[in-house]
Amino acid sequence: MMSVSSQRNIMTTARKMRRVINEIRGKSVNEAYILLKTMPYRASEIVLKKLVEAVASARQQQGLNPDELFVSEVFADEGPTMKRFKPRAQGRIYQRLRRSSHLTLIVSRSRKGA
């Protein structure tokens, strides 16, 4: 029994998301919630919303107790990159890459994927 929550095209790089999700992988839902609430990163707010959503889904659809759940899988993949340009001195242009990511969070009764 597992519950999946995902979000696509998040305007945060996958590298910054992984810094947050590596800390909560395999932890209980309660531990992960406390960790995400105290982290100073913007990505932690996004992951926290997905965690709450996955727990609510598991509770509503499958009748699971949130105290028994673990973050069994969580991963961030790269999304589409928007290419933007910034004018520089003497008529030059520098390219800026606005990277995005896709987040998937799975909670289940076991620590590993069910």
VENQUI-V366453 format. One record per residue. N is the residue number from 1. RES is the residue in one small letter. PSI is psi in degrees with one decimal (* if undefined). NEAR is the number of other C-alpha atoms within 10 Angstrom. D_CENTER is the distance of its C-alpha to the mean C-alpha in whole Angstrom. Layout:
BEGIN
n & res & psi & near & d_center
N & RES & PSI & NEAR & D_CENTER
N & RES & PSI & NEAR & D_CENTER
END
This chain:
BEGIN
n & res & psi & near & d_center
1 & m & 118.7 & 13 & 21
2 & m & 161.5 & 20 & 17
3 & s & 134.5 & 22 & 15
4 & v & 138.6 & 18 & 12
5 & s & 131.4 & 20 & 9
6 & s & 157.5 & 17 & 8
7 & q & 138.6 & 14 & 8
8 & r & 157.2 & 15 & 10
9 & n & 48.5 & 16 & 11
10 & i & 130.6 & 18 & 9
11 & m & 57.0 & 15 & 12
12 & t & 143.8 & 18 & 10
13 & t & 151.7 & 20 & 11
14 & a & -31.0 & 20 & 9
15 & r & -40.7 & 14 & 11
16 & k & -32.8 & 15 & 10
17 & m & -40.8 & 23 & 6
18 & r & -31.3 & 16 & 8
19 & r & -33.8 & 13 & 10
20 & v & -46.6 & 20 & 8
21 & i & -23.3 & 22 & 6
22 & n & -24.1 & 11 & 10
23 & e & -27.3 & 12 & 11
24 & i & -8.7 & 22 & 10
25 & r & 126.7 & 21 & 11
26 & g & -5.0 & 19 & 14
27 & k & 162.6 & 17 & 14
28 & s & 161.2 & 21 & 16
29 & v & -38.9 & 23 & 14
30 & n & -43.8 & 14 & 16
31 & e & -44.0 & 13 & 16
32 & a & -40.1 & 20 & 12
33 & y & -46.0 & 18 & 13
34 & i & -43.5 & 12 & 15
35 & l & -46.1 & 16 & 13
36 & l & -33.5 & 22 & 11
37 & k & -30.3 & 12 & 14
38 & t & -8.2 & 10 & 15
39 & m & 141.6 & 12 & 13
40 & p & 4.1 & 10 & 15
41 & y & 149.6 & 14 & 12
42 & r & -33.4 & 12 & 11
43 & a & -25.9 & 21 & 7
44 & s & -30.8 & 21 & 7
45 & e & -39.9 & 16 & 9
46 & i & -45.0 & 16 & 6
47 & v & -37.5 & 25 & 4
48 & l & -42.1 & 18 & 8
49 & k & -41.4 & 13 & 9
50 & k & -35.6 & 20 & 7
51 & l & -46.3 & 25 & 8
52 & v & -39.3 & 15 & 11
53 & e & -42.3 & 17 & 12
54 & a & -39.6 & 23 & 11
55 & v & -43.2 & 25 & 14
56 & a & -38.1 & 17 & 16
57 & s & -42.4 & 18 & 16
58 & a & -37.7 & 23 & 17
59 & r & -43.9 & 15 & 20
60 & q & -48.7 & 11 & 21
61 & q & -33.2 & 9 & 22
62 & q & -4.6 & 12 & 22
63 & g & 27.6 & 11 & 24
64 & l & 147.4 & 19 & 22
65 & n & 127.4 & 13 & 22
66 & p & -24.4 & 18 & 19
67 & d & -19.2 & 11 & 21
68 & e & -6.1 & 13 & 21
69 & l & 149.6 & 23 & 17
70 & f & 155.6 & 26 & 15
71 & v & 94.5 & 29 & 11
72 & s & -39.5 & 23 & 13
73 & e & 141.9 & 19 & 11
74 & v & 131.0 & 22 & 7
75 & f & 153.2 & 16 & 7
76 & a & 124.0 & 20 & 6
77 & d & 159.4 & 16 & 10
78 & e & 139.6 & 17 & 12
79 & g & -166.1 & 18 & 13
80 & p & 148.5 & 14 & 16
81 & t & 126.3 & 15 & 18
82 & m & 133.4 & 10 & 20
83 & k & 121.9 & 10 & 23
84 & r & 160.6 & 11 & 25
85 & f & 143.5 & 11 & 28
86 & k & 124.3 & 9 & 29
87 & p & 138.4 & 10 & 33
88 & r & -177.1 & 9 & 35
89 & a & 151.1 & 7 & 38
90 & q & 37.0 & 6 & 41
91 & g & 10.6 & 6 & 40
92 & r & 162.9 & 9 & 37
93 & i & 132.9 & 12 & 33
94 & y & 139.7 & 11 & 30
95 & q & 136.8 & 10 & 27
96 & r & 133.2 & 12 & 24
97 & l & 119.6 & 11 & 21
98 & r & 99.5 & 13 & 18
99 & r & 151.9 & 18 & 15
100 & s & 174.0 & 19 & 12
101 & s & 164.6 & 21 & 9
102 & h & 132.5 & 20 & 8
103 & l & 134.8 & 23 & 5
104 & t & 128.5 & 18 & 6
105 & l & 128.7 & 22 & 7
106 & i & 125.7 & 24 & 10
107 & v & 143.0 & 32 & 13
108 & s & 179.6 & 25 & 16
109 & r & -26.8 & 20 & 19
110 & s & 159.4 & 16 & 19
111 & r & -33.8 & 16 & 17
112 & k & 166.9 & 14 & 17
113 & g & 136.7 & 16 & 17
114 & a & * & 12 & 19
END
